[in-house]
Amino acid sequence: MTGAGVFVAFFAVLFLGLAFIDQRKVWWRFQAHRFDNPAAHEPSDGLIRGRRIALIVLALFLGWQAVGMFRLAGME
């Protein structure tokens, strides 16, 4: 159970880190090259905010699950 807890905790930290980087810069780096006019296809502020909130909620949920797994394994 400890290995699964470490695995889940790793992804919780990863998702939390992704939530706090600039999503617009990530889009320009990895997605903009696919479009002829990338400025016309840039994601809206609402989409970026929603993605950031979803990543934070997912990170909190995974962190909570990791703590539960560590408690189940007897590590408090």
C-alpha positions in Angstrom: 0.0 0.0 0.0 2.9 2.3 0.6 4.1 2.0 -3.1 0.6 3.0 -4.3 0.6 5.9 -1.9 3.9 7.2 -3.2 2.6 6.8 -6.7 -0.5 8.8 -6.0 1.4 11.4 -4.0 3.8 11.9 -7.0 0.9 12.6 -9.3 -0.7 14.9 -6.8 2.4 17.0 -6.7 2.8 16.9 -10.5 -0.8 18.1 -11.0 -0.4 20.8 -8.4 2.8 22.0 -10.2 1.0 22.0 -13.6 -1.8 24.1 -12.1 0.6 26.9 -11.2 2.6 27.2 -14.4 1.4 29.7 -17.1 -1.1 27.7 -19.2 -1.0 30.2 -22.0 2.7 29.8 -22.4 2.3 26.0 -22.4 -0.4 26.3 -25.2 1.9 28.5 -27.3 4.8 26.2 -26.8 3.1 22.9 -27.6 -0.2 23.6 -29.5 0.2 26.9 -31.5 2.4 25.4 -34.2 -0.6 23.4 -35.5 -2.6 26.5 -36.6 -2.1 28.9 -39.4 -3.3 31.8 -37.2 -2.6 30.7 -33.6 -3.9 33.9 -32.0 -7.4 33.1 -33.4 -7.3 29.7 -31.7 -5.8 30.7 -28.4 -7.8 29.3 -25.4 -10.0 31.7 -23.6 -9.4 33.0 -20.0 -12.3 31.0 -18.8 -11.0 27.7 -20.2 -7.5 28.4 -18.7 -9.1 29.2 -15.3 -11.3 26.1 -15.4 -8.3 23.9 -16.3 -6.3 25.4 -13.4 -9.2 24.8 -11.0 -9.6 21.2 -12.2 -5.9 20.5 -11.7 -6.0 21.9 -8.2 -9.1 19.9 -7.3 -7.6 16.7 -8.7 -4.3 17.3 -6.8 -6.2 17.8 -3.6 -8.2 14.7 -4.1 -5.1 12.6 -5.0 -3.3 14.0 -1.9 -6.2 13.0 0.3 -6.2 9.5 -1.2 -2.4 9.3 -0.7 -2.8 10.2 3.0 -5.5 7.6 3.3 -3.2 5.0 1.7 -0.4 5.9 4.1 -2.7 5.6 7.1 -3.9 2.2 5.9 -0.3 1.0 5.6 0.3 2.1 9.2 2.4 5.2 8.4 1.1 8.1 10.3 
